[in-house]
């Protein structure tokens, strides 16, 4: 999955994701910490949901396929 393809999002998460500019989305997706690789990676095969008012992306590391997640604080 490329970072421009449409992932599975809940409706509220899709609304929040759509408010972010495209270049910001690319940067967020390529700046995810992988605990196994021990460095920043690109998240792939991800889905999105809203948790406590923030956008939560859950997917896998593009390098080792380990589970990764990213919380994007939405103020």
PyMOL commands that set and color helices and strands:
alter all, ss='L'
color gray80, all
select helices_A, chain A and resi 11-18+22-29
alter helices_A, ss='H'
color red, helices_A
select strands_A, chain A and resi 8-9+32-34+39-41+43-51+54-61+67-72
alter strands_A, ss='S'
color yellow, strands_A
deselect
rebuild
show_as cartoon
